[in-house]
């Protein structure tokens, strides 16, 4: 994506997305977990790198929207990731704990610009990052498990009404701190709609059902997600 952005022409992102979207659509896929909406501002970042369009938030935003539009033209739903922004993090969430030291005000001036542009362009899905943002939340919970990040900021302040999907739950930033079932339950309580790639699906499924039956997760919380998912299914 960085190479595409070097062209300076957002239509190149549209073309790339339309090509990829058209290809996967032939095989029956109608969702792509792309584009990366991160702003790659940290030269020590070992995980995002050239997957991000730019280290400039305005440039990233322009290319993100163009990529979303390209996927949409191919009949594929795009997914902005990794909220609230993985571009200023030094460590890799695939292997363990990662955090950003930015305040929310600092994020609004950088990380949030591509996400806000994508939301305004009617993005239907956003993927969480497993990064902690202690200066935003006041704790070291990964964003995937944080109601402050997902409910207060993403839904409340930014007005996102679509589907929130987790990054893969078998990544180290989750598994080194939480059990499979515990993490899935916490993510749903925080506002997640789709829990992706839990390590033991059957165990997690049973645990979520049990949590609903015990009242640890309100059935209305599940219903909110189901309605969003069903609404999205009717659009494609």
N, C-alpha and C positions, 0 to 999 in steps of 0.2 A: 504493500500500500504506500510505503514511503516513496518507492520508485515511481509509482503512478502520480503522486502529488508533486514530484519534482518536475513533471511536465508543465505545471502551472495551469493546467486545463482541467477543471472539474468534470467536463464531459468524458474524460478518459476513465474516471471512476464509474460513471454511468455505464460506459461500454463494458468495462470489466465485470460489473455486477450483472448486467443483462446477459452477458455471455455465460457466466457461472450459473446464474439463475435459470437460464434456458436449458442448460445441460442437466442440472439436478432435477428440474421439473419433469424432464423426460423419464426419469426413473421414479417418479411419484413423490418426490420430496417437495413440500411447499413452505418449509421454514429453513432459513440459513442463520446460524448463530454468528452473524457479521452485520455491520462492520464494527471494527474496533474504533471506539469514539474517544479513546484515551489520548491525552496530549503528552508526547514523549519528552518531558522537560528535564529528566534526570539522566545524565550521561552514564551513570552507574547502573541504570536499569537493565537487568539481565533477562527480563522476560517479555517485555512489550516490543522494544526495538522497532524494526521496520514494519511490524504489524500495524503501527500507528501511522496515520497520514503525515503528521507534522509535529514539530515542537512549538508551533504557533497555534493558539486556540481558534482564531478566526479562520485560518487556513484549514485546520482540521474540520471545523464545523461545515465549511462549504463542501468539502469532499465527502464527508459523512452523509450529508443530505443527498448529494448526487448519487452516491452508492445506494442508499435506500431507495431512491427513485428508480434506479436501474433494476434492482431486484423486484420492485413492485411491478414494473412493466413486463417482467418475465413471469409474473404470477406467483412470486415467492415473497414471503414475509421476512423482513430483516429484523435484526436484534442488535440494539445498541449495547456495547459492553466496554469496560467493566465498571459499573457504577459503584462508588462515586469517583472513579478515576484511578487507574493503576499506573499512570505515567510518571509519577514522582516518587515511586517506591524503589528501594535498592534491592530488596530481597525477593525471592520467588515463592509465590503462594503454592506452587506445586509441591514444595518441599517443607515449608514451615511458616511460622508466624511472619507477617509483614504488616507494616503500618505506614501511614502518612502523618507527618507532623503539621500539616496545614490546618488552619482554622477554616470554618465554613465561609467566612468573608473572603479568604484567599482563594478558596475553591470556586467561588462565584466569579472571580476575575480570571479564572483559567479553566480548570477541569469541567466546570458546569456549562461552559459556552457551547461545546459540541453537543452535549446532552440536551440542553435547552433548544438548540436549533433542530435536533432530531425530533424532539417532542412536538415542537411547533410544526414540523413537517409530517406529523401524524404517525410517528413510530408506534408500532403496536406491541413491541416487546423490548424489555430491557433486562440484561443479565447483570447480576450482582458481582462484585469483587469480594474476595475473602480477606480484604485488608481491613485493619483496624484504623479508626480515625479518632484517637482519644481527645483531641482538641475540639472535636465536634460533638462526640457522644459522652465524654467524661468517663469512658471505660475502654477496655481493650478487646471488646467483642468484635469479631469480623463483621463487616457491613452486612453480609448475608444473614446474620442473626440479630441485627440491630433494628428495632422499631423506630429509633430516632432517625436512622439513615433512610429506611424504606418508607415508613409512614409519615413522619414529620417532614422530612426533606423532599423525598422523591414524589410522594403522592400529595402531601400537604402544600409545600412551598412551590414545587415545580409543576404541580397539577397533572402528573402522569396518571392516566386512567386505564392503561393497558395492562399486559401481563408481565409480572416480574418472575424471572426464571433465575435459579441459582447457577453459579459456575459449578463445575463438577464437584460433588460433595466427597469424592474420594481423594481430594488433594490434601497435601500435608498441612496446610494452614487450618484445615478443619479436623483431620484425623488425629493430629498430634495433641489436640486440646479437648476434643469431644468424641463421645461414642457415636456410632452411626445413627442410632435411633434418637439419641438426645439432640444431635445436630439438626436432624430433619424436623423434629418437633419444634425446636427453637426457631428455625427458619420460617415455619408456617405461622407460628405465633407472632413473628416479627412482620409478617405481611407477604411472604413469598407465595406465589401461585403454583409454580412448577418446581419440584425438587429434582435436580438432575444428577444422575450417576452416583447414587448412594452405593456404598461398598457391598451391602447385603440387602438387596431389594426386598426380599420376603420379610426379613426381620424388621426393616423400616416400615413397610406397609402395615404389618401387624401392630407395630408400636403406635403408629399414627391412629389406626382404628381404635386401639385401646385408649389412647389419650383423649379421643373424642368421646368415647363411652364414659370415661371417668370425669369428663368436664374440663380437662387440662387444655384442650383446644375446643373452643365453642363450635358447634355445628354451623352456626351462622358464618364463622370465619371460613370454613370449608365451602359453604354455599357461595360466598363472594367470589372465590377463585373459580369454582365450577361455572358460574355465570359468565365470568370473563372469558374462560376457555371456550365455552359453547358459542359465545358471541363471535369470537375470532374464527372458529370453525365455519360459521355461516358466511364469512366474508370471502372464502376461497373455495 
